[in-house]
Amino acid sequence: MADILNRLVTSGCWGKGHQDVDQIVNWMKSYVKQDGPRVKKAIRQLSQERFIGYKNNKRSIYLNKNYRTEINALSL
């Protein structure tokens, strides 16, 4: 989850900026075995904790501005 948050932070996906879920899954292929389901599960968990939000019918995600300090602490 920290890698996903770090990817979004470095891409500047706060609020209006967003990243496609498929791009994140493809990026994580080399880092995580059985990549697709585990990465999507981590994204769902981050959404339930309100660190990220969905756009475009859950095809894209963005970082929640209200949790900026917590996200910065987790992504480092």
Secondary structure, 3 states (H helix, E strand, C coil): CHHHHHHHHHHCCECCCCEEHHHHHHHHCCCCCCHHHHHHHHHHHHHHCCCEEEECCCCEEEECHHHHHHHHHHHC
